Amino acid sequence: MSRILVGLIGANIRQSLSPALHEDAFAAIGMAGHYHLMDVDTLPGRTLPDLLAAARTAGFAGVNVTFPFKEAVIPLLDQVSDEARQIGAVNTVVIDGQGRTAGHNTDRSGFRAAFAETFDQQAASGQRALQLGAGGAGRAVAFALMDSGVAALGIYDRDRERAAKLCADLSVHWGERAKPLDAPEPAAAAAAIIVNATPVGMQGHPGLPMAPEAVRAGQIVADVIYTPLETEFLKAAQARGARTMGGAGMCVHQAVDAFRHFSGRTPDIARMKRTFAAAAARREQGGFA
């Protein structure tokens, strides 16, 4: 049986379900796979370059990259796909037999697929959207929303320059349809779609990304976070009559595409969804460290 070693580099990732998803998918195609978590919160003094170099030296076939490194990893790579360079963020790095690294982004396709699956293919078409966060995940989500046909996109980030930079990058491909915002709440009433692409609300990052009182009934409210599966922001939005989507679908769909990059094989999506659900249930019951 062939063996493969992959992993994840990021912060606050001890509750990640990616090991369960990828190891089961490898087993399903007859490979012995191990998915190793490299959490900078538990590896004091280890930097992103350190960990990427260690993965190359150890013979990893690739690594996923998550918060806060999706943008910072780009200059460290030998090659970056056209799509990842367009987005300005990488979440999947393939390492070949000679140790050369190639960066890809599967967050964009993952969010787009999850959104269409949860609502429908045309749910975003012609609509106004409000996005919270313009970091690595936010960049991919913004491009996915544009792919899905939103008519206008307001982007709020605590770092206004970062939001403005993302809007400028989007304008190269879609014209002046994205605008940076000084605050999210005033734009919420006119939006049909609100997406939280910040880490606020994730385990270890408590709080709400915006005032939930600005959410209205009938809106679509999505969150890229899947730890927990349902954030306090989504619960508040549901209570106000919004239709909601957590980060589980995006997690699965981005993992499908990442697995394809790592192995050259397409995993069984239905099986990966079942694996995610079972692993999430174990985590909720305290089965994760």
C-alpha angles and dihedrals in degrees: 000000000000118000131217133187122204135152153168130263118199148093127281093009102135091110094050117137093202094099091058093046097048099038092052091046090052091049090051091060094044099261129126102229132179123194111201125200117220104190115183089202089067097034103065114201095015112123131198092260089050093052095044090050090048091052091052093048092048092053100250114174088216148318137229115229124210141169124005099011108055093104098030093057095063098081090050095060130092093217137011125196118245091246094050091048090050091052093042093225137089127201100166126053122186117203116201129208091272092052095254115148129220122187127215137171120226096163091084095055090037094057093042092052094045093048093050091046094050097044115005141283093267099041093107099035112120093354132128114242135195118206127193113206134028100201127110096302092038092056091055093045092050091053090047091052090050090048087054092056107254111174095214135008126198113197124199124189128161084236100062092190089059091052091047091050091052091049090050091051091050091049091063089068105024107025124235097334097117123068131183115237132214090210132004102220099071090055095047098082093060095044124098091191131040120186127188108210095163125098090241107123095028119121104278092024104072124186141061124288092219139356106288090209086078091064116097134198116277096026121126110238118186133181127196091208119103099173095102101022090223117033125208087250091058092046090052091047091051090051088057093052101262125144108239142201125191126205098264096095093048090049092054097043095047088048090053090057094041091052089053090055092048099045108018087235131106112233125222102268095200090052091048090053090052091048090051092050093049093047092047090051091051090049092051089052091052098260093134125076 
